[in-house]
Each structure stands twice: as C-alpha cells, then as structure tokens.
Amino acid sequence: MSDEKVPDRGLGDMATGEFRRAARDVADRVADYLEQLESYDVLPKIEPGEVRARLGATPPEKPESMQSILEDFADIIQPNITHWQHPGFMAYFPSVASGPGILGEWLSAGLNSNVMFWRNAPASTELEQTVVDWLRRMLGLPAVFDGMLTDTASISSLLSIVAARHAVPGLDAREKGLAGREGLGRLRIYASSESHMTIDKAAIVIGAGTEGLRKIEVDDQYRMRPDTLERAIAEDRTAGWLPFCVVATLGTTSSTSVDPAARIADICEREGLWFHVDAAYAGSAAVAREYRPLLEGWERANSIVVNPHKWLFTPFDASLLLFRDADAYRDAFSIVPEYLRTPVGDEARNYNEYGIQLGRRFRALKLWMQIRYFGTEGIAARIREHCRMAGEFARWVEADPDWELMAPVPFATVCYRYRPASMTDPLDAAASRRLDGWNESILAEVNRSGKIFLSHTILRSRFTLRLSVGNPRQTMEHVETCWRLLRQAAKGLNG
C-alpha cells in the first residue's frame, strides 16, 4: 500500500504504453512463478485473517502505481495461496493451468467477448462449437452429441437435471411450476451413495429436495448396484413417486469408482428415465483410447459432463456439457425478449438459450490453443503417464505390509491407508478409531512438510488417504517424495 504520488490519469483507461510495460512485467512474474513453484510450500503457513489484515480496511481514494500494486501482489497474495500448480499438490483432483491455456485466458480477457448469442460474439460462438466437437471426438463419443461449455460440473449437472425434468411428459414444470399443484407425484432422482454433493444441490434447486434424491447402495468396489436401482424405481412408483432421472458417476470423488453405465442405460431405457453421466474427473481419460472400455455405456447417456479444468490442464473454469437432444435444453431454458432478438435465424447458435446464464465467458479460446499446442496424442500421452505414476505408487502400497489399498485404481488417483502388519485381526471399534487417528496424524505431518499436499476421504467408515496425480509438471521424483514422507510420518507414530 504505497504512499507514492501518481500523475493524474484523466478519465480514460490505462494508456497503451503503460499497459505494455505492465503486461511484460505480469508475463515475467507468471513465468517466474511457474519456474520457481517448488520454492513455495504447497500449503502456506498462515492462519485465517492474516492476509485480510494486510489488505487495508478501506479502498484507496487516490490512484496507485501498477508497480506498487504488483509488488503487493508478490508480497501478500502469491506466497499465501494454496499452490494448485505445484507438482507436490496431490490432493482432491488436479486443476492445473498449462502454459498455452494461460496464454489463451489472457487473450480471452483482452477480447472480453461475452458469448451470449451469435450476433454479439460470432467468432467466439463458432469457436465454442468447434472446440466442443473437437472434445467430443477426442473422447470417442458419437456425433449425436452436441454441447456447450459451462463453468463447473455443478452447473452442467444442474442444467441437465432441469432438462430431464422438462422432458417428463405432462409435468409442464417450466410454465406451471411445482408449488401448490394437486395430484403431482414427488420427483425422484437416483444416484449412488458415492455421487458428488452437486447432485444433492441440483435436487434442492429443481424442487425435488434432498428427500427427492434417492442414494443407491454400492458394491465392494464402490459402484452403483443396478439391481438395487431397479428395485428402488419399482418401489417408488408404487409409493407414488415420479422417477425421472438417474445420475451415474464415472470416476467418483472419493475413490474414482466407475458406475456400470451400460447396465444403468438399459434400466433408463426400459423405465423411460433421463440418463445423466457425471464424468467430471475420469471422462478425460477417454482421450487415451485404452481407457475408453472403462466408460462403456456412457455413449448412451442423455447428457454427460467432463471437466477440462481437472485433467486436461485447462485454467479454471471450464466444464464440457454434452447433450444428445439440444432441443430439450433449449425448450427448458429459452426466453428471448425483444431486446435480444436478431435478424439471424436458427442457422446460428445462441448459447444463452440453452442454460441459465445470459452472459457467458469466452472459455473456448484457451481450450482451442492448448489442444493445438499439445495435440490429441500429446494430451493422451500425459494422461497415460499420470496413470502409470499412480499405478507405481499403488504397487508400493501393496508391497508394504504396513500399508493397504482401500479401493481399486482405475485411473490416476490412489486411496490407501497406514495399517501396521501387527494389526492382522479384525478390528474392534477402539482399534478402528486408533487407526483412523494415526492416519489423520500422518496426513497432517505430510502436509506440514510443505513439499506435498494430500487430502482424505471416508470409505466404509474408514479414514482414507488419497493421492491424485494429474499435473504435467509432476514426475516420479515427486511421487517418491510423497511415499518417503508418508512412511517417515508413520514411523514417527512409534518413534
């Protein structure tokens, strides 16, 4: 927060000469940051409120220099974020911005194209159509799928469940709503007990409520059980519910389990239900052809979500929503007041008619640039390498008598825990709590190191550690560092 005097800037924008100088500075700072990532702790050692206390309680009345602003950025903001770009970040799922993706984001910000409808964003609209089709081809999905880019899987799934509701014959929720209507069965959505909480939120928003989302139990590999799904649908119809949508998860958040999409598709077709596939994480694996059999059946879905900002190295945010019937979305959402009418007919795509938003970011540019920069084979090779590294880590866990895998490893995420070889007998409640406590301590110790950041989940009531690989900057050296820190932390429990 500098007190330096800044010349009067008048009433215009930043002068282009000053912008050029600042832009070069910003480019150097970002390049330096990417080059020096490993000099930072993945998790900053700060407490809540520390950053805010340094930012100033009131906005500045007088202009400040860009140099002063960038210096404060370097001093206050950059060191005190959680560094998702860091190769030691192995928590949650990857969300990594590649170099060409970052450059695309910069260009998009400069253009500031609002992709509402074709007339106000012709090139941006048509680039999005092209990129969506490129991604569909890269995933090996049939040409029947159209689609669009949204911000996150939360919105992609929400839009799909609204479209599914709109497709229910005779429901007419768009015009008549749901509240206060007599003789209307309560809406029912189905998803596995391992599905993402965004499906719960979608149920809340569309008027089904959390009670309208029925969670289907999973098998020993955390996959939805189709037999249980079938029974649940029959029970609900008998009880007066109105089933309308099934959500299969291909790559669950906790364990990356894959619901049996083909069998679920069979059920949806027999029962006349919308079939939505949440492949936000694992869908990207299909770019490498050998992983497509794991997703078999998703090509029969009504809608699919895949997040390029997870495992396709795209700057946040970018979610790919694919749909089999574009008219279902347009019929559910399209409202065109006079001030949005244009002389261009149906030959042009107006994306605002297919979702909730009117204004939309120009997300396609960064994807277009990075797909061209890496090529489809280059992207597939990186995905293969991430799966190879995760598989190697899983083999280390299996080979160590004091550690165990907690779930299969179909992709590049490993679920595991410390379980000393001395604990061979079935665990009583006290021993289970002790084991959970040890693993919590191991997680905290590894994360305190600053070199690696891991996350956890709960699988069948057991505290489970997770490692997720997916950063193009990660190497086996980083995975080896993680394994060494884990074993050191475990050894410290008895030391």
N, C-alpha and C positions, 0 to 999 in steps of 0.2 A: 504494500500500500504506500506508494511513493508520494512525496510532497512536491516533486519537481513541477515546474511551470511548463505548461504545454501551450504552444501557439494556438490562437483562435482558429478553429477549423471551419468556421462559417456554418452554413446549413446543409451542405451537401454530404455525400458519403466519403469514405476514406479515399484519398487520392490514389490513382492507379500506381504511381511511383512508390508511395508508401506501402501500398498493398503488395507490390512485387517484392520489396525488401522484406516485409514481414512474412510473406509466403515462403521465401527462400529460408528464412530463419525457422519457420514451422517445419518445413520439409527436413531440414537438418536435424531438428530436435526429434522428430519422429524416427528418422533413420538411426540417430544415436541411441534412442530408447530401444529400438529393436536389436541393435547391435550389443547393447550393454544390459540386456534383460537379466542375465544371470548375476549381475552385481546387486540386484534387489532381492530382499526376502519376498517370497511369493505372497505371504500374508504380512501386511505392515504391523509393526509392534506398537499399536496405538489403542487408545480407549475411546469409547463413544463420546462425542462432543469436542474432542481435541481439534479436529480440523475446523469445525464451525467457529470455534473460539478465535481462530486466526483469520477468519474471513471478513470480519467487520460487521457490526450490527446494522449499519445504515449504508445505503448506496452512495457513491461519491457524487457530489454536486458538480465538481469541475472535471473536465476531461483528463484522462491519464494517458501516458505514452504506451504504445503497444509493447515496447521493450520492458517497461515496468510490469505490465500485465503478464507477459511471458515469463518473466523472472519469478513472479509469484506462483504461476502455474508450476514451474520447475521445482520450486521450493515447498509448496504446500500441497498441491494436488498429485502430481506424478508419483512421488515416493509413497503416498499414503492411500493408493488404491490397492485392491486385490488384483494381482497381475495375471489376468487370464491368458495373456500372450506368453507368459513364462513357460519354458519347457518343463519346469517342475510342477506345473499346475496339472494335477491328475484327478481332480475332484469332479463331482457331478457328471456332466458331459462336456466335451470340448466345445469351445466357442472362440475360434481363432480367426483373426483378420489377416489374410495373406497380403503380401505387397501389392499385387495388381488389384486386389479388392479394395485396399485402402485408397489407391490412386483413383479408382472408379468412384468411390464415395466422395472424394474431394471434387472431382469433376461434376458429379451429380449435384453437390451443394452449390457449386458455382452457377450451374444452369438453373437451379431452383425450379425445375419443371414439376408442376402439380398435375399428376396423371389422373385427372377426374374423368375426362372424356376425350375422344379423338381430336375434336376441333381445337381444344386448348392445349393438346400435347400429342400431335400426330406422330412424330418420330419416337417419342417416349412410349406411346401406346403400342406401336408396331414392334418396337424392340422388345417390349414385355411379351407380346405374343410369340415372338421368335424365341426368346430365352425360355419361356415356359415349354414350348415344343422341343427345344434342344434338351432340356432337362428330362422331359418325358421319354425321349429317345434314349438318353443316357441311362435311364432306369430300366429300360427294356419293356416299357408299358405300351399297350396298343394305341393306335391313332384315334380310337374312340374318345380318349380323354382330352379335354380342353382344360383350361385353368387360369390361374392368376397368382400374383404374389401378394402376400399379406405381411403383417409384422411378425406374428408368432403363431405357434400351433394352437395357442389358446383361442385366437380369433378364427383361424382356419377351421378348427373343430366346431366352434360356436356357429359359424356361418353354415356349416354342413348340417348341423343338427336342426337349425332353423329351417333349412331347405327340406330336410327329412320331415319335419312337422308339417310344412306347407304341402308336401306330397301326399299326406294322409287323405284319402277320399272322404269328402263330406265334412272334414273338420273345419275348414274355412277360418283358420285362426288369424290370418292376415287381416281380414275385414271385420270379423265378429269378435276377435279376441277369445280369451278363455274364461275370464272372470264372470261369475254370475249366470253362466249358461246351464240350463237344466238338461239332464239326460246325457251329459257328456262324460264318457269314461275318463278316468285319470290316466294321463300319459305315462308310458313306461319305456325307459331306455335301459339297455343291458350293456354291461362292460365287466371285465374281470376284476377281481379283488386287487389286482396289481395295476389297474389302469391309473392314468395320471389324474391328479386332482382337477385339472382343467375340465374334465368331463363332468365332474360334480358341479363346477361353476357354470358350465353350459346348461346343465339341468335346472339350476336356480334361475338363470336368465330367461330361459324359454318357457318358464311357467310350470315345468314338471315338478320342481322342487327336489331336494335331496332324497325324499322318500320315493320319488318317481324314478330314481336311478337304482336299479337292482344289480348288486355286485354278484357275479357268478364265481363260484369257488374254482380254484386252480388245482392242477395235478402236481406231482412231485417235482416237476421242472418249472413250476410257476406259470403254466399255460392254462388259458381258459378251457374248461371242460365242456365240449359240445353237448354231451348227454345231459348235463345239468342245465345248460342253456335251454335245451328243448323242453325239459320238464318245467322250467320256470315260466316259459312262454305259455304253455298249456295251462298251468296253474293260474297265471294272471288273467288269461282270457276268461276262464271260468269264474274268477273272482270279480270280473267287471272292469279290469284294467284295459287300457288301449295301447298295446305294444306297437312301436313304430320304428325303432332304430336299435341296431346293435353296433357297438364300437369294439373292434378288435385292435389290440396293441401289438405291433411288430417291433419289439425292442423296448420292453418296459423300463421304466425309470430306475427301479430298484435293481433288477437282475438282468435286464436285456433279454428276457424270455420272449418267445415268439408264439403268439396265439395261432392255432391251426386255421389259417384263413380259408383254405379250401372247404373244410367241413362247415365252418361258420357261414360261408357263402351259400352252401347247399341249404342250410336252415333258413337263411334270409329269403332265398328264392322261393322255398316252399311256403313260408309264412307271410310273404309279401312285405318284408321289412327292409328299410334302408340299411345298407351295409357301409359303415364308415371305418376306414383304416387309419389309425394313428401310428405312422411310421416316422415320427419326427426325428428320432435318432437313427434307427437302423436302416431306414429307406435308402440312405446314401450308399450303403454297402452294395446295393444293386449295380452301381457303376462298374464294380468288379464282377464280371459275369458269373464267376463261380459261386457267388453268394446269393444269386437270384433264386435257386431252389429253396432256400430257407424262407423265402417270402411267397412261395407258391400259393396262388389263390387271391392275392391282392389285386390282380388284374380284373377280377370280377366285382370289385367294390363299386359302390355308387360314388364314393369320394375318398380321397387319400391326402394325407398331409405328410410332407417331408420338409425338414428344416435345413436349408443350406448353411445357415449360420451355426449349425452344430458341427457336422462332419464334412462339410465341403469348403471350409476355410473362408467363409464369406463374412465380412464385417456385419455385426449385429445392427439392424434386424433384417431377416429375410426368411420367409416361410413360403413354401410352394404348396398351393392348394390345387389339386387336380379333381375335376368332376366329370362324370360320364354324361350328365344331362345339364348343359349350361342353362337351358330354359328353366329348370327347376329353381336355380338361384335367381335368375332374372325375374321370374314370376313372383318369387318370395320377397324381393327387395326393391324392384324398380319403382321409382317415383320420379317423374320428370316434370317439374314445374315449368312455366313459360320461360323463365329466365335461364333455363338450361337447354332449351330446345335449339337445335341447329339444323341447317338445311341438309346435313349429311344423313343418309338413311341407314338401314341395317347393315350395309356393307362395311361399316366402321364399328369397332368395338368401343363401347363406352363403359369402362370398368366400374364406374360409380353405381351402375345399375345392378351389379352382381354381389353387392355386400352392403355393409352398414355405412362405411365411410363415403363422404363426397370427396374430400381432399385426400390424395394418396401420394406417398413418397415415390420417387423415381428409383426403385430398387434394382431394376433390370440392368442398369449400366454396369454396376460393379460385377454382377454375375457374368455378363457378356464379356467383359475384359478378362476376368480370371479364367473362364472356360477357354478362351482363345489363347491365353498365356500358357496355361498348363497343358491344354489338350485333354481329351477324354482319357487317353491312355495314361497321361501323367497323373491325373486325379486318381484313376484306378490303382496305379502303382503305389501311391501314397496310402490309400486305404488298405491295400494288401500288407504293406509294411507295418501299419499300425496293428493290424490283426496278428501279424507274426510276432511283434514285440509283446503284445498282451498274452499270446499263447505261450511264449517262452516264460513269462512271469508266472503263468498258471502252472507250468511244469515245475518251476522251482518250489511253488507252494505244495504241490502234490508230492514232491520228493522229500520234503522236510517233515519228519514225524511230529513236529510241534506245531504244524500249521495245517489247515484244511480248506479246500474249496467249498463254497456254500451254494453254488449254482453252476450250471453249465456255462461255457464261454463261447457263444456262437460268433461274437464279433470282437471288439477291442476293449471290452470292459470286464473286469475280473472282480468277483465277490468272494471274500475269503475271511478267515479269522485265525487268531492265535488260539491253539488248543493243545496244551502240553501233552506229550505222549503218555505221561503218568496218569492222565485222566481218561482211561480207557473204558471205564464202566459207564453205563447210562447215568446221566447227571440228575441229581435231585435239585430242588428249587434253589437251595443255598449255593450249590456248586455252579448252577447256571448264572446266578447273579454275580458270583465271583468272577466267572469267565467273562461276562459282559463288562464288568468293571475293569478287568485287565485290558480288554480290547479298547475301551474308551481311553484308558491311560496311554496305551500305545499310540492311538490316533493323535491325542493331544501332544505327545512328545515329538512325534514326527513333524507335526505341523509347526511346533515351536522352533524347529531347526531352521526354518526359513527357506530351506532348499527344495522341499516338496510340500504340496498341499493335497491332502486326501479328504474324502468325505465318507459318510457311512449310511447305512440303511438298517431296517429291521426285516429279517426274513424268518418267518415262522417263529416269531417272538425272540429271535436271537440277534444280538448286536453284531452287525456285519460290516466289515471294512470294504471299501470299493476303490478300485484303481481304474481310471479310464484314460486310454491313450488316444490321441487324435490330433496332435499338433505337428505340423510339418517340420517344426524345429526340434522335435524330440528325437533322441537317439537311444540306443540300448544303454549308453552310459547313464542316462537319466533314470531309466528303469532299474538299472543295477544299483544306483544310489538309493532309490526308494527301498529296494529289498534290503540293502545293508542297514538303512536307518530303522526299518521295521524290526529286524532281528536284534539290533542293538537295543531298541526300546523294550523288546520282550525280555531280553537278557537282564535289563535293568530292573525288571519286576522282582527278580530273585537275587539281585545283587545288593 
